[in-house]
Amino acid sequence: MSSCEDGLVGKRDDLREYLPLTESTYYIMLALSRPLHGYAVMQRVAELSRGTVTVGPGTLYGAFVTLEQQKLIEKVGEEGRRKVYALTALGNRVLAAHAERLKTMTRAGSEARGRR
Protein backbone atom coordinates (compact mmCIF):
# COMPACT_ATOMS: atom_id res chain seq x y z
CA MET A 1 0.00 0.00 0.00
CA SER A 2 1.43 3.38 -0.92
CA SER A 3 1.38 6.41 1.32
CA CYS A 4 -1.23 7.93 -0.97
CA GLU A 5 -3.52 4.98 -0.25
CA ASP A 6 -2.99 5.65 3.46
CA GLY A 7 -4.14 9.21 2.79
CA LEU A 8 -0.75 10.49 3.91
CA VAL A 9 1.32 11.85 1.09
CA GLY A 10 5.11 11.59 1.27
CA LYS A 11 5.56 11.70 5.04
CA ARG A 12 4.94 7.99 5.66
CA ASP A 13 7.25 6.66 2.95
CA ASP A 14 10.21 6.49 5.32
CA LEU A 15 9.46 4.12 8.19
CA ARG A 16 12.67 5.16 9.94
CA GLU A 17 10.85 8.18 11.38
CA TYR A 18 8.97 5.74 13.65
CA LEU A 19 12.02 3.73 14.70
CA PRO A 20 13.24 2.60 17.06
CA LEU A 21 10.12 1.73 19.01
CA THR A 22 10.28 1.71 22.78
CA GLU A 23 10.03 -1.70 24.36
CA SER A 24 6.52 -1.06 25.65
CA THR A 25 5.35 0.37 22.30
CA TYR A 26 6.78 -2.65 20.49
CA TYR A 27 4.86 -5.05 22.72
CA ILE A 28 1.66 -2.99 22.53
CA MET A 29 1.83 -3.02 18.74
CA LEU A 30 2.70 -6.71 18.71
CA ALA A 31 -0.33 -7.42 20.91
CA LEU A 32 -2.48 -5.46 18.47
CA SER A 33 -1.59 -7.81 15.63
CA ARG A 34 -5.11 -8.98 16.39
CA PRO A 35 -7.91 -6.67 17.54
CA LEU A 36 -8.00 -6.25 21.33
CA HIS A 37 -9.34 -3.88 23.97
CA GLY A 38 -7.06 -2.17 26.46
CA TYR A 39 -7.19 -4.66 29.33
CA ALA A 40 -6.57 -7.55 26.92
CA VAL A 41 -3.59 -5.63 25.49
CA MET A 42 -2.09 -5.29 28.98
CA GLN A 43 -2.50 -9.04 29.54
CA ARG A 44 -1.09 -9.90 26.10
CA VAL A 45 1.96 -7.65 26.61
CA ALA A 46 2.78 -9.47 29.84
CA GLU A 47 2.31 -12.82 28.07
CA LEU A 48 4.37 -11.92 24.99
CA SER A 49 7.21 -10.48 27.08
CA ARG A 50 7.13 -13.44 29.46
CA GLY A 51 6.41 -11.05 32.30
CA THR A 52 9.36 -8.75 31.66
CA VAL A 53 7.18 -5.85 30.49
CA THR A 54 4.03 -4.62 32.15
CA VAL A 55 2.05 -1.62 31.02
CA GLY A 56 -0.36 0.19 33.25
CA PRO A 57 -3.54 1.90 32.09
CA GLY A 58 -1.95 5.37 31.93
CA THR A 59 0.96 4.18 29.80
CA LEU A 60 -1.31 2.12 27.58
CA TYR A 61 -3.89 4.80 26.89
CA GLY A 62 -1.18 7.41 26.32
CA ALA A 63 0.37 5.02 23.79
CA PHE A 64 -3.03 4.46 22.17
CA VAL A 65 -3.45 8.23 21.65
CA THR A 66 0.02 8.60 20.14
CA LEU A 67 -0.25 5.49 17.94
CA GLU A 68 -3.68 6.59 16.68
CA GLN A 69 -2.34 10.06 15.84
CA GLN A 70 0.52 8.43 13.92
CA LYS A 71 -2.00 6.20 12.08
CA LEU A 72 -0.26 3.06 13.37
CA ILE A 73 -3.38 1.74 15.11
CA GLU A 74 -7.09 2.39 14.70
CA LYS A 75 -10.26 1.76 16.65
CA VAL A 76 -12.04 -1.14 14.95
CA GLY A 77 -14.98 -1.66 17.26
CA GLU A 78 -16.36 -1.66 20.77
CA GLU A 79 -17.22 -4.39 23.26
CA GLY A 80 -19.62 -2.68 25.60
CA ARG A 81 -17.70 0.33 26.89
CA ARG A 82 -14.35 -1.09 25.79
CA LYS A 83 -12.78 0.25 22.61
CA VAL A 84 -11.12 -2.37 20.42
CA TYR A 85 -7.95 -1.43 18.52
CA ALA A 86 -5.87 -3.08 15.80
CA LEU A 87 -2.79 -2.28 13.77
CA THR A 88 -3.20 -0.42 10.51
CA ALA A 89 -1.31 -1.44 7.38
CA LEU A 90 1.24 1.24 8.23
CA GLY A 91 1.47 -0.11 11.78
CA ASN A 92 2.17 -3.58 10.42
CA ARG A 93 4.98 -2.22 8.25
CA VAL A 94 6.52 -0.31 11.17
CA LEU A 95 6.29 -3.38 13.41
CA ALA A 96 7.98 -5.53 10.74
CA ALA A 97 10.73 -2.93 10.27
CA HIS A 98 11.37 -2.85 14.02
CA ALA A 99 11.49 -6.66 14.14
CA GLU A 100 14.18 -6.56 11.42
CA ARG A 101 16.13 -4.03 13.53
CA LEU A 102 15.94 -6.42 16.48
CA LYS A 103 17.19 -9.33 14.34
CA THR A 104 20.12 -7.22 13.17
CA MET A 105 20.94 -6.21 16.73
CA THR A 106 20.76 -9.82 17.95
CA ARG A 107 22.94 -11.06 15.10
CA ALA A 108 25.52 -8.31 15.68
CA GLY A 109 25.57 -9.06 19.40
CA SER A 110 26.13 -12.76 18.77
CA GLU A 111 28.89 -12.07 16.25
CA ALA A 112 30.60 -9.58 18.54
CA ARG A 113 30.69 -12.21 21.29
CA GLY A 114 32.11 -14.83 18.88
CA ARG A 115 28.88 -16.78 18.39
CA ARG A 116 26.92 -17.48 15.25
Summary of the structure (lengths in Angstrom):
residues: 116
radius of gyration: 15.5
end to end distance: 35.5
largest distance: 53.6
contacts: 306
relative contact order: 0.17
helix: 55%
strand: 13%
